[in-house]
Amino acid sequence: SNVTLKGGNIDSTFGGANVSGEVQTANIQTLVEQVDDLVHNSQLLVNNLYGGNNAGGLTVSPNVTIQGGNIKNIYGGGNKAEVPTTNVLIEKGTIGNVYGGGNEATVQTDTKLVINGGNITTNVYGGGNEGTVTQNTNVKIVNASIGGSVYAGGNGTTAIVFGNTKIQIEGNTVVGTTESLSPRSGCVFGGG
């Protein structure tokens, strides 16, 4: 499947199927025009964006590419639907939370999350939200602004990473704000 979002106000977007079914490759992408070097993120408003399926079935190869928009939560995997692996690339846009994994869903092998620009207003997680990663998480952040903290693992007591976690931060990346209070925000964690 190929999903391209250029505008609108959307509650949830999935690269895969609803409830059941198998999707071999899901490419989900946001493209928002850039005018005078200012991205008009308000043209595209999304509450939840998932690379995988919703509530069952399987997306074999979910790919998420963000090139603009205002997105509350991004999940590389599915919503209560597992995926073998995830691949998330963020280049611009305003995003609340980013999860390399899924929401209450397993990633069977590795997660890959690359943030190469953009404004993350809350937190970045290499793993899932209350979802496990059976092998490794890989997070790379370059020239981005993170308002909260960065976690190589997941969010929640059931967000276990069974392999290794890796974070690489480069360039002019800023984690936290002038009001950040450690350990609540402005921190980088090797775990969840």
N, C-alpha and C positions, 0 to 999 in steps of 0.2 A: 504494500500500500504506500501511497505517496500523499501526504497531507501538507498543504502550504497555507499558512495563515498570514494575511496581509492587513486585515482590519476586522472590526467587529467587537462585540461584547459576548464572551463565551464562558459558560460555567466550567465545563470539563472537555478536554480533547484527548483522544486516545489514538496512538499509532496502530493499535491492533483492533481486535474484535470485542464485542460485548458478550459476556457470560460464557461463551464456548467458541470453539473453532481454533484453527491454527493459521497464523500469518507467517510466511517465511521471512520477509524483510519489510520492516516498517520504517519509512523515512518521514519524520515530522519536522517541519521547518517553519520558522517565523521570518517574514521579510517585511520590514517597515521602512518606508522611504526616508532617506536622509537629505535634509535641505539645509543649506548654509551650515553644515557640520553639526546640526542639532537633530537628534532623532526624535520624531514625534511619537513617543511611546503610547500616548493616549489614543492613538488610532486603533490599537489592538489591546484589549483587556481580556485576560484569561485568568480564571481562578485556579484551576488545576490542569497541568499538562503532563500526560503519561506517555512514555515511549511504547509501552506494552498494552496488553488487553485489560478489560474491566471484568473482575469477578469470575475469572475462569478461562480456560483455553490457554494458548501459548503463542507468544510472538518470538520467533526464533532469533531474529537479529534486529533489535530496536535501535534506531539512530535518531537522536534529537539534536537539531541545530537551531540555535537562537540567534537571530540577527535583528533584534529589536522587539519592542512590545513591552507591555506592563503585565507581568505574570506573577501571581501570588505564590504558587508552588510548582516546581518542576521535579518530576520523578523520571529517572532513566528507565525504570522498569514499569511494571503494571500496578494496577490497583487490585489487591487481593488476587493477583494472577502472576505466577512465576514466569521468569525469562531465563534463558541460558547465560546471557551476558548483557551488559549495557554499554552504550557509547553516547556521551553527552558533550556537545561543544557549544559554549556560550561566547559570542563575540561582542554583543552589545545588547542593551535593553535594561529595564529595571525589574528586578526579580526579588521576591520576598525570601523564600527558602529554596535551596537547591539540594536534591538528593541524588546521588549516583545510582542508588538502588530504587526499589519500589516502595509502595505504601502497603504495609502489612502483607508483604509478598517476598518470596525468596528469589535471589539471583543465584543460579546454579554454579556459576564459575566466578568471573571477575567483573568489577565495575571500572569504567574509565570515564573520568570527568575532567574536562579541560575548560578553564575559564580564561579567555584571552581578551579581557576588557569587560565592560559592563558594570552595573551598579547592583550589588546584592545587598538589600537593605537589612536582612536578618542574618541567617546562618547558612553555611555550606557543610554538607555531610557527604563523605565518600560512600557510605552505605545507605541503607534504607531508613524509612520511618517505621519503626516496629517490624522491620523485615530483616531477614538474615542474608548474609553473603557467604556462600560456601567456600570460596577461595579468597581472593585478594581485592583490596580497593586501591585505586590509583587516582590521585588528585593532583592536578597541575594548575596553578593560578599565576597569570602574568598580567600586569598592568590593570588590575581590577580594584574596585572599592567594595569592601565587605563591611557592612555596618555592625554585625554581631561578631561571631567567632567562626573558626574553621575546624571541623572535626574529620579526621580520616575515617573514623567508624561511622556508625549510624546513630539514630535518635531513638531512645527508649530502651527499656530493660530487655526486650526481645530482639533488639537490633544487633545481633552478634555477627562478628566477622571471624570466620574460622581459620582464615589464612593470615597473610600479612597486610599491613596498612602502609601506604606511602603518600606523603605530601611533598610537593615541590612548589616553592613560592619564589617568583622572580620579578624583576623590573620594578616598577613604581607601585606595586600593590600596597594598599592600605587596609589593615584589618583593625576594625574598631573605629570609634569616633573620639572626639575630645572629651565626651562625657562617659566613655567606657570605664567600667569598673571591673577589674579582674577578680574572680574568674567568670563573672557573669557575661562579659562580652569583651571583645578586643584581644582574644586569645587564639592560639593555634594548639590543637590537641592531636596527638598521635592515635588516640582511640576515640570512643564515642562519648 
